[in-house]
Amino acid sequence: MGDHIYNELADRYAASSASGPPNALYDRPTILWLLGPVQGRRVLELGCAAGHLTCELVRAGAEVVALDKSERMVEHARQLLDGRARIEVADLSQTLPMVESESMDLVSASLVLHYLPDWQGVISEVHRVLKPGGALVMSVHHPITGWFRSNRSDYHRIELIEERWNVDGIETTAQMWRRPVSAVFSPLLHQGLVIDAVHEPEPRFDKPAVPDDRMRAALNTSPVFLYVRATRPL
Ligand SMILES: C[S@@+](CC[C@H](N)C(=O)[O-])C[C@H]1O[C@@H](n2cnc3c(N)ncnc32)[C@H](O)[C@@H]1O
């Protein structure tokens, strides 16, 4: 889904996600905050892209297994990490036999699940690989913003929507699955995970941090991404 962005445009995406405010200032800090201390913890990272979050996790002392569907992204991530994390090509719409059951303290899924129409399979895999007491931390495009961008089609449907993105200077179309709020939480609850945090960041970026006026206004005032932390009970 939107594969050309993460394959053909992988080099540009890698550059823009390294320092672009939505990833570098909004998403990664929030994911790291929700994960909590990772020193000595085993973390499975879903949708690692070019490895920037992987890098921060490793720096903070985590032992990371990182997965992504795009071979080109995995090449970028391997180059960046230089052997400090295990990074593999994997499609989250399939099972993940390369990850042992009950082997992970934490799973992060930053801005990846909206590329999957059906979450039950991947959430079942998350539950399988988490140790009891372990937690999933995820971010997705916010359902309200997705619904507005769909020109307010039937809110209750899960549907494929398109967004125009500027990836490091190239205008392109990204596709993703928009879903209602209930369809974000139902697969987690169905799997028996316990929701222990729901977060909608309210950053107050100033012009030096985010020079682009439209982007700064959007990040400061709209529900851009939705964050959830869910725990596998003991
Ligand atoms: C927006 S990026 C994620 C950003 C990343 N977490 C970071 O911190 O930089 C989305 C990533 O999800 C990956 N992806 C999309 N669909 C996928 C799937 N079905 N299985 C695995 N990865 C997928 C893409 O290849 C891309 O690298």
PDBQT file of the ligand as one rigid body, heavy atoms in Angstrom, charges set to zero:
ROOT
HETATM    1  C1  LIG A 301       5.815   5.944   7.748  1.00  0.00    +0.000 C 
HETATM    2  S1  LIG A 301       6.951   4.648   7.649  1.00  0.00    +0.000 S 
HETATM    3  C2  LIG A 301       7.207   4.270   9.364  1.00  0.00    +0.000 C 
HETATM    4  C3  LIG A 301       8.106   5.248  10.053  1.00  0.00    +0.000 C 
HETATM    5  C4  LIG A 301       9.085   4.585  10.975  1.00  0.00    +0.000 C 
HETATM    6  N1  LIG A 301       8.419   3.846  12.021  1.00  0.00    +0.000 N 
HETATM    7  C5  LIG A 301      10.070   5.592  11.560  1.00  0.00    +0.000 C 
HETATM    8  O1  LIG A 301      10.097   5.749  12.789  1.00  0.00    +0.000 OA
HETATM    9  O2  LIG A 301      10.813   6.203  10.783  1.00  0.00    +0.000 OA
HETATM   10  C6  LIG A 301       6.004   3.268   7.150  1.00  0.00    +0.000 C 
HETATM   11  C7  LIG A 301       6.821   2.015   6.908  1.00  0.00    +0.000 C 
HETATM   12  O3  LIG A 301       5.917   0.911   6.922  1.00  0.00    +0.000 OA
HETATM   13  C8  LIG A 301       6.368  -0.023   5.977  1.00  0.00    +0.000 C 
HETATM   14  N2  LIG A 301       5.247  -0.904   5.629  1.00  0.00    +0.000 N 
HETATM   15  C9  LIG A 301       4.110  -0.605   4.935  1.00  0.00    +0.000 A 
HETATM   16  N3  LIG A 301       3.329  -1.698   4.822  1.00  0.00    +0.000 NA
HETATM   17  C10 LIG A 301       3.977  -2.700   5.477  1.00  0.00    +0.000 A 
HETATM   18  C11 LIG A 301       3.686  -4.083   5.707  1.00  0.00    +0.000 A 
HETATM   19  N4  LIG A 301       2.570  -4.650   5.229  1.00  0.00    +0.000 N 
HETATM   20  N5  LIG A 301       4.578  -4.824   6.399  1.00  0.00    +0.000 NA
HETATM   21  C12 LIG A 301       5.729  -4.265   6.874  1.00  0.00    +0.000 A 
HETATM   22  N6  LIG A 301       6.054  -2.969   6.688  1.00  0.00    +0.000 NA
HETATM   23  C13 LIG A 301       5.197  -2.200   5.997  1.00  0.00    +0.000 A 
HETATM   24  C14 LIG A 301       6.848   0.818   4.812  1.00  0.00    +0.000 C 
HETATM   25  O4  LIG A 301       7.722   0.088   3.976  1.00  0.00    +0.000 OA
HETATM   26  C15 LIG A 301       7.519   1.976   5.548  1.00  0.00    +0.000 C 
HETATM   27  O5  LIG A 301       8.885   1.769   5.703  1.00  0.00    +0.000 OA
ENDROOT
TORSDOF 0
